[in-house]
Amino acid sequence: MLLVRGALTLSNQHHGTLLNDWLVVKKINTNNYEDEDRSKFRMEFNDQSEKPLKQVDGRKANIIDIDTTAWITEAREKGPNEGKEGNFETPMMKVINDHVRLMVVTSRFEQLNPGMVLSDETKLRRNRLPFRGAVDLLRTLDDKPRFPTALEYSVVRNLKDTKEWNFVEKGLRLDPIILSEKPWPNLMKSADSFLLSFCTDVVIYWLQVLVSVVLLNIIFSD
């Protein structure tokens, strides 16, 4: 409901119909959900069928048929500002926004340290960030992209149904379900691991600079 109300607040300004269409979800992958939550989905949407697991975005998928139209209608009836003023950032949006800031800051550090080469370990950890492709896309759209306002961009909304998304190369795509889920612990661990490795690279780089300066000083002092 927080996601829907946030989109409705945006729709007061731009792209109301398009945002409404983006919020409509017909299927959900519940493979990583608790059995109790999966059962709730099946009961609410009267989907009692057991479908075989299949691959979606490189992951096993337990697909349940749903329809979020009723939730959207309920949110419209309550109004976008009822019960929460100002901030409509879902917990997952906050995580992604933090990842964007992380990439912006580390990129600035690379600019301030010309000649520094990221280690293979750091590159590996960056490639393991679950929203790396989405973050790169957001940064091409705006200097400081932030959710939920990023939903005003059609290319962000189009990630929901794109067929060209490569999970292995780009990580998780962004759709209403992902942006509504409770963040899992590994999201923070992945970001912390990358940041720690990056900071290690910076320290090693400046140690190398310091050693080079000392050696040059010794050479020229002779």
N, C-alpha and C positions, 0 to 999 in steps of 0.2 A: 504493500500500500504506500510505503514511503517512496518507492521508485515511481509509482503511478502518479502520486501527487506532485512529485518533482517535475515529471514530464508535463503534467497539466499546467504547472506554473510557467514552464517554458512556453507552452502552447498559447498562453495568454499574450505572448509577444510574437512568436513566429511558428510557422509550420504545424499548426494545430492538428490538422487531419493526418499529416505524415507521421507525427509522433504517436497519434492514436493507433494508427495501423502498425507501427513498430512495436507497440506494447502487446499486441495480440499474439499469443503463443498457442499453437495447436498440439505440440508434442514436447515432451520433456524427457531427458535422460536421467533416470533415477538410480543408475548403477552404483553410485557412491553414497546414496542416501541410506539412512538407517531403515531397517525393516518397518519400524513403526511409522515413519514418515512416508515411506512408499505406500503403505497400506492406507494412510489417510488420503493420499492422492487418488488411489484407486477408488476409494469409497466416495470421495467428493465428486469425482468426474465419472463415476459408474463405469470404470474400466477394470473389469475383473479378469481380463484375458491375460494369459501368460505368453508373452512374445519371446522368441529366441533372441539371445544376445547377438548384436552385430557391431560392426566397426563404424564409429562416427568420430571424425577428426583424430583418427589414430588411436581411439580408446574404445573399450568395450562399452556398449550402450544397452541399457534396459529401458526401452521406450514405452512411455505411457501417454495415451491420448488425453489431452486436456483442452480447456478453452478458457482463456483469461478474460474474455469479454465481460463476464459478470463482475469481476473485480474492478475493471475499468469503469463500468457503469456505476458501481457503488462509490468509487472514489469521486466521480463527477458529481454524484448526488450530495456527497458530504462537502465537496468543495476542496480546492487544492491547499488551502491554508488552515483547515480545521485541525486542531490538536497539535500543530507544529508550525512555528513561524520561522521564516528565514532560511534555515539550512535543510535542504532535502538530499543531502549527500548520504547514500546508503553506506554501510560498513565496507562493502566491496569497492565502492567508488573511492572511499578514503584510501584504501590500500593501493589502488591504481594511481590515484593522485600522488601518493607518496612515492611510488615507483617512478613516476614522471619527474618529480623533484630530484630523486636520486640520480637519474640519468642526466638531468640538466647540470647538477652540481659536479658530477664526475667529469662531464664533458668540459666544463669550465676549467677544472683542474688540469685536464690534458692540454688545454690551450695555454695555461699559465706555466706549463712545464714542457716547453718545446724540446723535442728529442727523446722524451720519455716513451718507452715502448711497453705496452701492457704485456704481462706474462701470459703464457698459455693457460695457467691456472685461472687467472682473472677472466680471460676470454671465455673459458669453459663455464665459469660461474655466471657470466653475463648471458651466455647462450641458454642457461638453465632457468633464467627468470621466466615465470609462467606467462607474463603478459608482454614479453619483449616486442613482439610484432605490433601489438596494439599501441604500446607506448611510442614506438618509432613512428607509427602513423599519426598519432596525436600531435607529436612534435613537428610534423610537417605541416600541420594545419594552423598552429598558433604558437607564439613564443612561450606562452604559459597556459597550455590547455588544461582545463579543469572540468571534472564532472560535477553536476549534471549538465552544465551548459554545453559540453562537447557534443551532446545529443542533437544539437541544432545543426550539426554538419551531416549532410546526407551520406558521406563516405563512412562515417562512424555507424550510422544506423544500418547501412548496407552490409556491414560485417555479419549481421544476423543470418542472412541467407546466402552469402557468397559461396560459390562452389570452388573457388580458387585458393582457399586458405589452406596452407600447409602447416599442420600442427607441429611436426617435428622441427621445422625451421622457425616458426613464428609463435609457438605456444598457443594459449587459449584465445579463441575469438571472443568478441564482446557481444552479448545478447541480453535480453531482459532477464533471463533466468540466472545467468552468471552474475549480473549486477545486483541481483536480489539475494544471492546466497550469503550465508555466514562465512566469512573468510576462514580458511583452514590454516593451522599453525605453520605449515611449510612455506606459505607465502612470505612470512616474516623471516623465516630461517634462510630462504634463498636470497632475499635482499641483504640480510646481514652478512651472509657468506661472501657475496660479491663485494660489498663495501669493505669488508676486512681485507680481502685479497687486493683490492684496489689501493687501499691505504698502505699496505705492505709494499706494493710496487712504487708508490711515491717515496716512501722512506728509503728503499733500496736505491732509487734513482738519485736522491740527494746525498746518500752515502757515497755513491760512485762519483758524483760531482765533487764532493769534499775531498775524496782520495785523489782525484785528478788534480785538483788545485794544490794539494799538499805536494804531490809528486812534481808538478811544474815548478812550484816554489823551490823545491830542493834542487832541481836541475838547473834553473836559472841562477840560483844563489851560488852554485859552484862556478 
